Amino acid sequence: MKIEHLIDFSSITPEEWNILCNLADDIRHKPAKYADACRGKVMATLFYEPSTRTQLSFQTAMQRLGGTVIGFADPQNSSVSKGESLRDTIKIVSGYADIIVMRNPKEGAAYAASLYSRVPFINAGDGGHLHPTQTMADMYTLRSTKGRTDHLKIGMCGDLLNGRTVHSLTRALSARPGNHFYFISTPELSMPEYITDMLEEKQISYSKVSTLDECINELDVLYMTRIQKERFASEEEYRAQSGVYVLTKEKMDAAKSDLVVLHPLPKVDEIDYEVDDDPRAKYFLQAENGMYIRMALILSMCDIPRKSVTQTYPLPKKQVCSNPRCITRFEPYLPEIVDRVGDKQFCAYCEHKI
């Protein structure tokens, strides 16, 4: 199995996913067998915005495999603060490391970075767009707790507009048969059009509801998310949305006995603390699972040889994407790349409709 770059979970085939899950299971049960599997390998973690679980999970995963880690957790402590472009950062770091993991607040930054990387590249979150390795943790947890990822009723609750984790997971679960989605949010934070367009094109059923009470008794899986304060333009806009959805013991009493509650974490006030002790709450297991599935991913990608050079691209002639958070608006040298689906055109970086 050779995964050169991981930008989106959907680029992993079902066969590759099964191999990764089996490898993660083996690593979990036989850690000593893999203690030196990546000895001599270097992973660079480039985090342009705050992270606890994802960054520590990747770093721990590489160290448990016997490798070493370089990188930064604050761009102000790097040459980015001096104005270095994303392209130059990636070109330099891919000369030092055997694999790069990056989180960046600009949507489409992961795809942009992969164009210039000479080594395998992993998207650890690009703004409100995608977060494929969180999806790996989610899917791996569903596999171990529900025994399947198909024919499920799945509730996505909270900030669906900015929640890259729900975007990634919806895409992943939409590839499994028989799933139905409930999107639980305020109108202002509803699922982006590029996700609902994708579901409609695949003829996958979904419902939009405004409260948890409307559907919690139907759900097999409930994916809670926090309202992402950092994505709002003002404190007032954030406060207008925060606290609308809270999972309480009373709501859990109305749910199925085998409901699985997931959360990408950190959680703020959207889940009462007493729910943490409910055996249906699997988000702490989900975080631990993230380390094992990332170990499997790193191990699978580290043997890909470094390229001697990367492809060159012509400078763009005009600004294509209208998304104000798209990476193309901040890195003007990026080539114009447009994806076409039927008669619609989408930015290849952030996937917004053109």
N, C-alpha and C positions, 0 to 999 in steps of 0.2 A: 504494500500500500504506500503510495507516494502522494501526500497532500502538500503541494508546493506553497500555497498561501491559503489561509483561512480568513475570508472576509465575511462570509455568510454561511450559516449552518447548512443551507440547502445545497451547497457545493459538495457536501459529503454524501456519497451514495449509500443506499441501505446496506450494501455489503461491507463498505468501509466502516459504517457506524456499528455494525455487529462486531466487527473485528476490534474496534476501539473499546466497546463495552466489555467484551471478553478479556481484553488486555487489562482494563481497569480492575475487573474482578480479580484477576490473577495477581496484580500488583497489591491489591488490598489484602489478600490472603497470604502472599509470599513476599513481603517487602524486602527481605534479605537477598532474594534472587535478583533484584533490580537496583541494589544499593550502589553499584558502580556502572550502571548501564550508560550513563552520559558523562563518565569521567573524561576530562579533557575538553569538554564542550562548554561554550560560553553563551548564556542567554542575556540579551539586553532588554530591560523593561523601561519603556519610555512613557511616563505617565504625565500628560499635560493637564490633568485635572485630578482631584482627590479620589482616592480609593483605599479601602482597607482589605476587604475579602479578596477581590480579584488580584490585586498586586501581591498580597501576602500568599495567596493560594499559588500563584505562578512561581514566586520565589521559593516557597517551600517545596513545591513539586520538583523544581530543578535541583535543589539541594538534596532532596531525598533520592534523586537519581544519580547523585555523585557529581553533578556539574556545578558551575559557578555562575554568579549573576552580577551584571553591571547595569548602570542606567541612572535615571533620575526620577524623583517623585514630585518634583516641583520645577517647571520650566524656567523659573527665575534663577535657578541654580545651574543653568546650562547656557549654551550659546544662543538658545532661542531668545533669551532676554536681550541679546545684542542685535536681533533682527535676522538670525539665520533662518533660511527657508526650510520647509519640511523636506523638500527634495535633498538639500545639502545634508541635513541631519541624517537622513536615511542612508544616503550614499556613504557618509563617513562611518556610521555605526555598523553598516553591513560589511565593512572591512575589518571590524574588530570582533564581531559576534558570529555565532553559528545559527542563531535564530533570534528574531526580534518580536517582542510583544509591545503593542502600543495602545494607549487610550488617549483620545483627543476629543475636545468638545465640539469640533467642527464636523458636520454631517458629510460623509463621503471621504473623510480624511484617511480611512484605512485603505480604501481602494487606491487613492492617490499615492499613498506611501508604498504600496505594493508594486507600483509601476517602476520604482527606482531602487528596490531592494535586491541585492545580489544573493540574499539568503532567505529561507522560509520566513514568512511574516504572518503574525496572528493578530487579528482585530480583537482588542480587549474593550471595545466600546467606542463608537464614533458619534458623539453628540446624542441626539434623540433618535438615531437611525437604527443601528443594529448592535447586538452583543452576542455573537455566536457561541462563545465558550460558556456563558451563563446558560444559554439554551442547551448546551451539552450537559451541564449539571442538572438542569430541569428534566431533560428527557431521560437521563440515566436514573434519576430519582423516581420518575414515573415507572420506568421499566422494573425497578426493584420493589416498589411499593404496590403498584396496581397490576404489574405483570404484563402490561400492554400499553401501547400509545395510540390505539385505534378504538373506534366505537365508544367514544367518551363524550360527555357533556361538560364543557370547559367554560368556567366563568373567569373573565379577565376584568379586574376591578381597580378603579382609581385613575391615575394619570395615563390614559391610553394614548394621548397625543404625543407626549414627550418620552414615554417609556420604551426605550430601545429593547428592553427585555421582552415586553409583550409583543413587539413587532417581530422579533426573531422567533419567539416561541409559536406565535400564530402561524408564521410561514412554515415552520417545521411540522407542526401538527396538522396543517392543511394538506400535507403530503401523505397523511395516513387516512385510510378509508373510514367513513362512518362517523367522523367527529362533527359535533355541532358546537358553535361558539356563542356565548352570551357576553356582550360587551357592556359592562356596567360602568357608566361614567356620566358626568355632567355634559351638556352639549358643547361647552367650551373645551373639554378635554377628551373628546371622542376620538376613536381610532382614525388615523390618517387615511386619506382617500386612496393612496397607493396600496394600502393593505386591503381595504374593502373592495377595490377594483380587482385585485388579484383573486380574492375569494369568489367574487361574482363570475369572473372569467372561468374559474375552475368549477363553478356551480356547487360551491360548498355553502351549506346553510349557516346563517348566523342571525342573532337577534340583538337589537339594541334595547337595553332596559335602563331605567334611571335609579333603581334601588336594588339592594341585595335581597330584600325580602321577597321580591317578585320571582326569584329563581333559585334561591339557595337550596330548597328542598329537591331540586332537579339535578343538582350538580354532582359529578364524579370528581371533579378537580376544581379548586378555587385558587386562582393566582392573584394574590393581593399585591398592590404596589403603593408606594408612598407618593404624595404630591411633590413633585420635584421643584423645590424652591429655587434652585440655581438656574432653572430654565425660564423663569418669569422675568418680565421687564421691570416689575416693581413689587414692593412688599404688599401693596394694596391688592394687586392682582392675585398674588399667592394666597393671602388671607381669605379672599373670596372663595377659594376652592378647597383650602385645607379643612380637615375635620368633617367633610361631607360623608365619607364612607369609613365606618369603623366596624371591625369584626368583633363581636362580643360573644360572651358565653350564651346569651339568650338566642342569638342568631345561630350559633352552632347547635343548639338544642333542636332546631328545626331542620338540620342537615342530615344527610345519610350517615349511617354508622361507619361506612367505609370511605367517606369523603377524604380526599388528600388536599391539605392546605399548603400551598407553596408561597414563597415570597423571596425576591432576589436579594433583599436586605441592602442597606439598613432600613429597619422599620422605625417609624417615629411614633405616631399616635393612631395609626390605622388598624392596629390589632391590640386588643386589651391584653395585659400581661397574664391574666388568668387563662387565656386561650393557649399560651405557651405550654401549659401542662396537659393539654388535651392530646391524646395519642394520635389524633388525626392531623396535628400540626407537624409538618415534616420539614420546615424551613432550616432548622439547624442541621439536620441530616443532609439536606440539600447543599448547604455550604460545605460540609465535609466531603460530600460526593464530588464537588467541584474540583477538589485537589486531586483525587484519584483519576478522574477523567482527563484532567489537564496533564497529569503525568503520562497517561497513555498517548495523548496528542503530541506532547513534546518528544517522547521516545520515537514516535512514528515519523516525526518531521526532521529530527536532528541529523539523520544520515544523508539528507539530500545535499549534494555537493554545492559549494558556492559558485555562482556564475562568475566568469571572468569580467564581463561587462554587462550593462543593462541596455535595453533598447533606447534609442533616442526618439524624441517626439517633436513635431513641429509646434511652434508657438501658436496659441489660439488667435483667431482673427477678430473674434467678438465674444462678449459674455453671453452664454447660452442659458444658464440656469437662473430662474427667478427666485429660488429659495434663498432668503437672506442669510441662512445659517450654513449654506453649502460651502465646502472647502474651496471651490473655484473662485469664490469672491474674496478669498484671503490669500490665495496662492495663484496669482494671475498668469503664470507660465504654463499651467496645466493644460494639456491638449483637450480639444473639444471631442468628447466621446458621448454619443447618443445611442441609447437602446430603443428599439422599436418593437412594440407588441401590438399586432394588428394595425390599426390606423392611428395608434397613439405613440407619442415619443416621450422618453424619460431620460433624465440626466443619469449617466452611467455611474456617477459618484454617489449622489444622495437619493436617487430614484424618484425625485419629484417630477410630476408631469410638466412637460414643456409646452 
